[in-house]
Amino acid sequence: MKTDIDLATRRQTAKDAKAALLEKAKARQNDPEVQARRAERAAIAAAREEREAAKRRQREEEQAERQREADAQRAAAEEVAAQSAASERERLIAQALADQAAQKAKRDMRYASRQSRKN
């Protein structure tokens, strides 16, 4: 019987302790000091998020700038390659025309030489 009373007393004591802890937690939630700390932490977290968002935007802008520079360099390289190909093509055409003119001159000289031998 003493065990039953002891058990009931321990249960009641534990129940009272839990109720006291719950009341204490509820009282802390309404405490202005706790609310001020909670607001301060929220402000710090908001400021941190804002800084991170600003850093993210800056990184994105820098990446976009690097991409624009790379595109500009690529376009310039393509332009130089196109000009180089065009100048090479023009050089080859000029050389072909010069070769044709030289061949014509040789042919004309041979023709003139034959004509002079006939006369």
Number of C-alpha atoms within 10 A of each C-alpha: 6 7 8 9 10 11 12 12 12 12 12 12 12 12 12 12 12 12 12 12 12 12 12 11 12 11 11 13 13 10 11 10 11 13 13 11 11 13 12 12 12 12 12 12 12 12 12 12 12 12 12 12 12 12 12 12 12 12 12 12 12 12 12 12 12 12 12 12 12 12 12 12 12 12 12 12 12 12 12 12 12 12 12 12 12 12 12 12 12 12 12 12 12 12 12 12 12 12 12 12 12 12 12 12 12 12 12 12 12 12 12 12 11 11 10 9 8 7 5
